């Protein structure tokens, strides 16, 4: 199941929008604030939240957290550097 982001509502771009416009989104501040407070409580060290904008079968836009992380990449510490 996707982790929905509360309060963010993506919308397709308007037919007459210029080519550099990729879409629109609305943010319900009260809903987003409530979601963000809960998310930060569970993830206090979060610096970035990546999201995917999706469309439901009913045609409504919604946002979900993109938790993808590359496999096999390790963080090197300064002790690993040979100089």
Number of C-alpha atoms within 10 A of each C-alpha: 4 10 11 16 20 19 19 19 18 19 18 13 14 11 7 7 10 9 8 6 11 11 12 11 14 10 13 11 12 11 13 15 14 12 16 16 12 12 13 12 11 10 11 10 8 10 7 6 10 10 15 15 18 15 15 8 7 6 9 12 16 20 21 18 14 14 11 7 7 6 6 6 7 7 7 8 7 8 7 8 7 5 5
